[in-house]
């Protein structure tokens, strides 16, 4: 949990928080790994390529079980990236002194960052719908009767709000509870709490991506 409250430095009028610094480091790390693991693709992969292939295979199988093989392959770049970013962001809160020193805080414990992630899902969902159905996509909001339009439109905007608050609330709350318990029992609690944080961090990343799968596949007209 970010305890420094606000920006740690400014770039012009833009305040940069600890969560933003950690987010940038995670983004850079994922980009570098993707480049290094795929720049020399061979039939006999090295360690980096082998790890990348295993990750892609597991993500593809996971998404296939939710939205089918065709949609899983189509949406893997977006959903896979979201899963990896959220998972690593969640786990960054387990690092020693995370949330206690400037420049290190779990990005998903920041409401603005979880809102940005949910907005990406919102925009991608409707991009897929428009790409698949063109101008007829608007009819998605008028079924089964046209009077449903305002309700379904409201639901479309409530979904990213729900994604935002669910991810933020769980990660922020988990970090707050962990910090308080660790202060009460510093010699015993950290190991058990970190193990629990590993599980919760994975579950929250999986839930975010599962819900995104449902929303995107509905927009594509191929919900399972």
N, C-alpha and C positions, 0 to 999 in steps of 0.2 A: 504494500500500500504506500502510495506516494505521500510522504509526510512533509515535503518541503513547501507544499501549497503554492502553486503558481510557477511562473517562469524562472529558470535558473540563469538565463541570459537572453538577450534580445538580438534579433537580426532586423534592423530597422524597426518598424512598428510591430513586428511579429515576435511574440514571446515564445521561447522554446522551453518546454517542460522536460522533466526527467523521462516521462513516458515517451515523448517524441524522440529523444535521443536514443533510447533503447529500441524503439520502433525502427528508426533509421538504421541502426546497427544490424537488426534482424533482417531487414529488407536487403541490405547490402550483402549480408552473409548468404542468404538464400540465392541471390543473383549470382554471386561468385561460385557457389557450389553448382548451380545449374550450368554455368559456362564451363567450369573445369571438368565436370563429369560428362559433358556431351561434345566437347570440342574434337575428340578423336574417337568416334564410335567404331568399335570393332566387334567381330563375332566372339572374340575371347576377351571380355571386358576386364579392365583393371578394377581396383577396389572402389574407386569413386563411381565409375559407371555401373558397377554391380549393385552398389547401394542405391543409386538413382533408379535403376530398373526394378529393384525389389519394392521400393517405395511406390513407384508408378503402378506396378502390378497390384499391390495391396489396395491402393486407392481405387483403381479401376474395378477390382472385384467388389469392394465395398459399395461403390456407386451403382454397379450393375445390379446388385441385390435390391436396390431401391427404385431405380428408374429404367432398368433394362440396359442391355449392352450398347445399343446404338446411341441412346441419349448419354450414357455414361462416357463413351468415347468423345462425343461432341462437347460435353460440358466439363470434362476432366481438367482442362487447363485452368479454368476459373475456379471450380470447386476444390480441386487439389491444392491450388495455391492458397486459397482461403483456409483450408484445413491446416496446412503446414504452418502458415503464418500465425494463426490463432493458437495452435498447439505450442509452438515455440514461445510465443508471447506469454501464454499462461505459465509455462515452465520457467520463464525468466524471473518470475516472482519468487522462485525457490532459491535463487542464488543468494549467497551470503551478503548481507547488508542491502539487499534489494528493498527499495522504498525508504532507506535510511540515509543514503548518500546521494548527492546530486548526480544526475545522469544515469541512474539505474532504477527503473521501476517497470513493472509489468504493463505493457501498453494496454492490455485488456482491462486494467483496473482504472482506466481513464474513460469517462463517459463520452468525450468527444471522439476518441478513437473507435470505440465500439459503435458509435453512431455512424462514423465514416464507413466502417465495414458493412453495416446494415444497409447504408445508402448504396454501396456498390452492388449488393445483392438486389436491391430494389431496381436499380437502373439496368442491371444485366437481365433480370427477369423480364422486364418489359421490352428490352432490346430483342430478346429471343422471341417474345410473342409477336412483335412487329415484323421481325425478319421472317418468321415462319408463316404469318397470316396476312401481312400487309395491312391495308386499311380496314380489313374485316376483323382485325384484332379487337377493335372497340366493342364488337358484338359480344365479346366475352363478358362484358359488364352489364349486359342487358338480358341475360338468361337466368331463369326460365321466362321471366316477363320483364318488360322495359322498366317497370316501376322499381325493380331491384337495383337500377343503376346507381343511385346515391349510396346505397348500403354497400354494394360491392366495391365502389370507388373508395369509400371510407375504409373498408377492410384492406384494400391494397396499400393504404398509407399506415394503417395500424400494424401491419406485419413487420415493417422495418423497425417501428417503435418497440414492438415486442422483442425482436431479435436484439436490439440495442440494450434494453433494460435487463433482459435475461442474462446475457453474457456479462455485462458490467456488474450487475447485482451479485451474481454468483462469485465472480473472481474478486471483486472488491470486498465482499463479505467474508470470503474464505481467507483472504490475506489479513483482514482486520482481526478475525477470530484467532488465526494462527499467531499473530503478533502478540495479542493479549495473553494467550495461554503460554507462549514462550517466555514472556516476562514473568509469569507466575512460577513456571517450572523450567528454567533454562537448561537444566542438566538432563532432563528426561524427555520433555515434550518435543523438541525439534525433529528428531529422527522419525517418530511416529507421525507427526503432523506433515512432514515433507513427503512421506509415503502416501498419505491421504491426499495431499495436494497433487501428486503425480496422477492419481486416479481421477480426481475431480477435474483437473486440467484437460485430460484426455476426453472425459465425458462431455465437458462443455464444448470443446472443439467439434466433437462428433455430432452433438445435438444441433449446433449452429448450422453445420453443413447438411445434416439430414433435413432440417426445415427448409433450407435454401433449395435442396433437391426437389422437395415437394412443390414449392412455389414456382420454380423454373420449369419443371415438367408440366405443371398445370398451364402455364403460359404457352408452352410449346404444343399443348393439346394432346399430350401423351402421358398423362398421369396414371400411375399404377396403384 
